[in-house]
């Protein structure tokens, strides 16, 4: 069974304040969001039924996630708001971006998944997150996040990417992150933001965008 981690009073207070500005169009949904976050924080390795504990709580969680008002963007909105407030209190922020894959290969009946990794049998989705850190490595929250499904028919066609414009490539993720950092810089004039990428981000279009935009953005990329 997955382990349970009792939450401290400080963590409980954080959840309450972090999602205080949530607006899912229904106050009951707002309260359910905070409740589900609390539950999942207590059981970070558990499935929804395992974390929920009872069948009633499990059904409530699934109803919440199926509600058309509950979207990826709406869930993150209050967190973004709180993150931006924390960023404005700092002199320097590293906006670090990177991609991770969510592997759902074991969910054989699940539809709508795409290929991930170098094995054609692997199925899941991709998430590209830009997270704010202080130079002392203190995480302040998510600045920007992209999710997408890679069509299974595109597996093995990596060699064709050089013939596509940047806006048709997954590489566009780096530019979208840079633009999100640029927009945040406008809102935080007293904070020095630096967008950071690993060697996969060493692409011409990203450097061009950083230096030729009407508002240049500070960029740090590990050379490939």
Secondary structure, DSSP 8 states (H G I E B T S, - for coil): --------HHHHHHHHHHTTT--SSSHHHHHHHHHHHHHHHHTTTS-HHHHH-SHHHHHHHHHHHH-TT--HHHHHHHHHHHHHHHHTT-SEEEEEEEEEEEE-TT-TT--S-EE-SS-TT-EEEEEEEEEEE-TT--EEEEEEEEEE---GGGTT-GGGGGGS-GGGSTTHHHHHHHHHHHHHHHH-TTSEEEEEE-GGG--HHHHHHHHHSSS---EEE---
